[in-house]
C-alpha cells in the first residue's frame, strides 16, 4: 500500500482516489437514520426497531439484539414450525382437529366462542385464523401439535438465539414467572429476510408462510402507506408491549420493518411504528425511482424542464 501511495503521488494522483467514492444518497440515509433514532427515543417506554433493505445495502436499527416480549408476533415462528413439520411429513395441513374446551382461551380470535368438540378445523385453517385473526385458541392447538420446544429449536437453528417460545397464549402465571415469549428486532428481521429470500426450508415453504402473513388485516406499518402496496406482517400486543414484524413489498425496493416496545403508555408504540413506517417508505420509495444522481425516473413520462 505504501509503494502504491508513492506511485500515485508520482503520477499526480490522490491516494484517496483508490477508494470507492461515497454514494450521493448516503447523506440522505444518514438523515433517515437520525430521524428513526429520534422516533424511537421519543417514546416514554423503551423501543427497538430494525429497518432493512431487502434488495440493497441500507440497514437501520436500535436495540437490535435486545430481547422484547412478543405478544402475538411470536405466532410467526409457530407458523413456520407448522409448515416445516408439514414439509417433513410429520403432519398434514389437511388433517382435521377438534376445537376443544381444554384449549379454548379468551383474547383475540373467534374459536373460544365455539362449542366444545362441535367443530373441526384443518391445520391449514388453524394457521390462517392464528395469523389473520390472531386467534389464541388456534395458536394453542398448533403449539400442542408441533411442540413448544421445537419452535425454539428451529429458531436456534436459523441463528435466532433471542427468539424463544416459552408459554402458550394467555398463560398469565407463566408470564408472571418471567416465562415470556421473546425475540429481538435483529432476529425478527433475519427471519423475515429468510422468508423473503425463500431460504426457510424451501422456496415453496417460505412462499406459503408469506402468503398467510400477507392476508388482509390492519397494522401500523401498513397504515401510512399508499393503497396497493402489499405488506406481509404480524402484530403483537399485550399490556405495555407492542410489536410488529413486516415485509413491505415496494416495487423494486422491498424492505423489512420491525418494531418492538416495552413499558409503553397508551398508543405511543403504535404511533411511533406509523412514523417509522412512513419514514422508511419515504426513503425507499425515493431511491427506488431515482438514478444514482437523485434524478427521479417517472414511469409516467416526466420530462426535464
C-alpha positions in Angstrom: 0.0 0.0 0.0 2.9 2.3 0.8 4.5 1.7 -2.6 1.1 2.2 -4.3 0.8 5.6 -2.5 4.3 6.6 -3.6 3.4 5.6 -7.2 0.1 7.5 -7.2 1.9 10.6 -5.7 4.5 10.4 -8.5 1.7 10.3 -11.1 0.0 13.3 -9.5 -3.0 11.2 -8.2 -4.5 11.3 -4.7 -4.2 8.2 -2.5 -7.9 8.7 -1.7 -8.7 8.0 -5.3 -8.1 4.3 -4.9 -11.1 4.1 -2.5 -14.7 3.7 -3.6 -16.5 7.1 -3.9 -19.2 7.7 -1.4 -22.7 7.4 -2.9 -24.6 10.6 -3.3 -27.6 9.1 -1.4 -25.5 8.3 1.7 -26.2 11.7 3.4 -29.9 11.1 2.8 -29.6 7.7 4.5 -27.8 9.4 7.5 -30.7 11.8 7.9 -33.1 8.8 7.8 -31.1 7.0 10.4 -31.2 10.1 12.7 -34.9 10.5 12.1 -35.6 6.9 13.0 -33.5 7.2 16.2 -35.4 10.3 17.2 -38.7 8.5 16.8 -37.6 5.6 19.0 -36.1 7.9 21.6 -39.3 10.0 21.7 -41.4 7.3 23.4 -41.9 7.1 27.2 -41.0 3.4 27.2 -38.2 1.6 25.5 -38.3 0.8 21.8 -36.2 -1.2 19.4 -36.5 -1.4 15.6 -34.9 -2.8 12.5 -35.5 -1.4 9.0 -33.7 -3.3 6.3 -33.3 -3.0 2.6 -34.1 -6.4 1.0 -32.5 -5.7 -2.4 -29.8 -3.3 -1.2 -27.4 -2.3 1.5 -29.3 0.1 3.8 -30.0 -1.1 7.3 -31.1 0.9 10.3 -31.5 -0.4 13.8 -31.8 0.5 17.5 -31.7 -2.1 20.3 -31.2 -4.7 17.6 -30.2 -7.5 19.9 -32.3 -6.6 23.0 -35.0 -9.2 23.9 -38.6 -8.0 24.0 -41.8 -9.8 24.9 -43.6 -10.5 21.6 -47.3 -10.9 22.3 -48.9 -12.4 19.2 -45.9 -11.7 16.9 -44.4 -15.0 18.2 -47.1 -16.6 16.1 -44.8 -16.1 13.1 -42.2 -18.7 14.3 -45.1 -21.0 15.3 -46.5 -20.8 11.7 -43.0 -21.5 10.4 -42.7 -24.6 12.5 -46.1 -25.9 11.4 -45.1 -25.5 7.7 -41.7 -27.0 8.4 -43.1 -30.2 10.0 -45.7 -30.5 7.2 -42.8 -30.4 4.7 -41.0 -33.1 6.7 -44.1 -35.3 6.6 -44.7 -35.2 10.4 -48.2 -33.8 9.9 -50.6 -32.9 7.1 -52.0 -29.4 6.6 -55.3 -31.1 5.6 -55.5 -33.0 8.9 -58.6 -32.1 10.9 -58.7 -31.3 14.6 -61.5 -30.7 17.1 -61.8 -27.4 18.8 -62.0 -28.4 22.5 -62.7 -26.6 25.7 -59.4 -27.6 27.3 -57.5 -25.4 24.8 -60.0 -22.6 24.4 -58.7 -19.3 25.8 -60.1 -15.8 25.6 -58.5 -12.8 24.0 -58.2 -12.3 20.2 -59.8 -14.7 17.8 -63.2 -16.5 17.4 -62.6 -20.2 18.3 -63.1 -19.5 22.0 -66.8 -18.8 21.2 -67.4 -22.2 19.7 -68.8 -25.2 21.4 -66.7 -27.9 23.0 -66.0 -30.6 20.4 -68.6 -29.3 17.9 -66.2 -28.0 15.2 -63.3 -29.4 13.3 -60.7 -27.3 11.5 -57.8 -28.3 9.3 -54.2 -27.4 10.3 -54.1 -25.0 7.4 -57.2 -23.2 8.6 -55.8 -23.0 12.1 -52.7 -21.4 10.7 -54.8 -18.8 8.8 -57.0 -17.8 11.8 -53.9 -17.7 14.0 -52.3 -15.1 11.8 -55.3 -13.2 10.3 -57.5 -13.1 13.5 -54.6 -13.7 15.9 -56.7 -16.5 17.3 -55.2 -17.7 20.6 -57.1 -20.9 20.8 -55.9 -21.9 17.3 -52.4 -21.0 18.4 -52.5 -23.2 21.4 -53.8 -26.1 19.3 -50.9 -25.7 16.9 -48.4 -25.5 19.8 -49.8 -28.8 21.1 -49.4 -30.2 17.6 -45.8 -29.2 16.9 -44.3 -29.0 20.4 -43.3 -25.8 22.1 -39.6 -26.8 22.3 -39.4 -27.5 18.6 -40.3 -23.9 17.7 -37.4 -22.6 19.8 -35.0 -25.2 18.4 -35.9 -24.3 14.8 -35.3 -20.6 15.6 -31.9 -21.5 17.1 -31.0 -23.5 14.0 -31.6 -20.3 12.0 -29.2 -18.4 14.2 -32.0 -16.6 16.0 -30.9 -17.2 19.6 -33.1 -14.4 21.0 -36.4 -15.9 19.7 -38.0 -18.3 22.2 -41.5 -19.8 22.6 -41.8 -20.4 26.4 -45.6 -20.4 27.1 -48.9 -20.9 25.5 -51.2 -18.0 24.8 -52.7 -16.3 27.8 -50.8 -18.3 30.4 -50.6 -15.4 32.8 -48.9 -17.5 35.5 -46.1 -18.3 33.2 -45.8 -14.7 32.1 -45.7 -13.6 35.8 -42.8 -16.0 36.4 -40.9 -14.4 33.5 -41.5 -17.3 31.1 -42.4 -14.8 28.3 -42.3 -15.4 24.6 -39.4 -13.3 23.3 -37.5 -12.1 20.3 -35.3 -9.2 19.2 -35.5 -6.8 16.3 -32.5 -8.3 14.7 -33.9 -11.9 14.9 -37.2 -10.8 13.5 -35.6 -9.0 10.6 -33.5 -12.1 9.9 -36.5 -14.4 10.0 -38.4 -12.2 7.6 -35.4 -11.9 5.2 -35.1 -15.7 5.2 -38.8 -16.0 4.2 -38.5 -13.3 1.5 -35.4 -14.9 0.0 -37.0 -18.4 0.1 -34.4 -19.8 2.4 -36.6 -21.1 5.2 -36.8 -24.9 4.4 -37.5 -24.2 0.7 -38.8 -21.5 -1.6 -42.3 -23.2 -1.6 -42.4 -23.3 2.3 -41.2 -19.7 2.6 -43.7 -18.6 -0.1 -46.5 -20.4 1.8 -45.7 -18.6 5.1 -45.6 -15.2 3.3 -49.0 -15.9 1.6 -50.6 -16.4 5.0 -48.8 -13.4 6.6 -49.9 -11.3 3.6 -53.6 -11.9 4.1 -55.7 -8.7 4.7 -55.6 -7.3 8.2 -54.8 -4.0 9.9 -51.4 -2.8 11.2 -49.4 0.3 12.0 -46.8 -0.4 9.3 -49.4 -0.7 6.6 -51.5 2.3 7.8 -49.5 5.2 6.4 -48.6 3.5 3.1 -50.2 4.3 -0.2 -53.0 1.9 -1.3 -51.9 -1.0 -3.3 -48.6 -1.7 -1.6 -48.7 -5.3 -0.3 -47.5 -6.0 3.2 -46.9 -9.4 4.8 -46.9 -8.9 8.6 -48.0 -9.8 12.1 -48.8 -7.5 15.1 -48.4 -8.5 18.7 -49.8 -6.6 21.7 -50.1 -7.3 25.4 -50.4 -4.6 28.2 -47.3 -2.4 28.0 -45.9 -4.2 24.9 -46.4 -3.8 21.2 -44.5 -5.5 18.4 -44.8 -5.7 14.6 -43.0 -7.7 12.0 -43.5 -6.7 8.4 -42.2 -7.0 4.9 -43.2 -4.1 2.7 -43.3 -5.3 -0.9 -42.5 -2.0 -2.5 -41.9 -2.5 -6.2 -38.1 -2.7 -7.0 -37.2 -1.9 -3.4 -38.9 -4.3 -0.8 -37.8 -3.8 2.8 -38.4 -5.0 6.3 -39.8 -3.0 9.2 -39.7 -4.5 12.7 -40.7 -2.5 15.8 -40.8 -3.7 19.4 -41.6 -1.8 22.6 -41.9 -2.3 26.3 -43.2 -0.2 29.3 -45.5 1.6 26.9 -48.2 4.1 27.6 -51.3 4.4 25.6 -50.8 4.3 21.8 -47.2 5.5 21.8 -45.7 2.4 20.2 -48.4 2.2 17.5 -48.0 5.8 16.7 -44.2 5.5 16.7 -44.4 2.5 14.4 -46.5 4.5 12.0 -43.9 7.2 12.0 -41.1 4.7 11.4 -43.1 3.1 8.6 -43.7 6.4 6.9 -40.0 7.4 7.3 -38.9 4.1 5.8 -41.3 4.4 2.9 -40.3 7.9 2.1 -36.7 6.8 1.8 -37.0 3.6 -0.1 -39.6 4.9 -2.5 -37.3 7.7 -3.4 -34.3 5.5 -4.1 -36.5 3.0 -5.9 -37.4 5.6 -8.6 -34.2 7.6 -8.8 -30.9 7.4 -10.6 -27.6 7.4 -8.5 -27.6 11.2 -9.0 -31.0 11.6 -7.4 -33.0 12.3 -10.6 -36.4 10.7 -10.5 -37.3 8.4 -13.4 -41.1 8.8 -13.6 -42.6 5.8 -15.5 -45.5 8.0 -16.5 -43.1 10.1 -18.6 -41.8 13.0 -16.6 -39.8 15.4 -18.8 -36.9 17.6 -17.6 -37.5 21.3 -17.7 
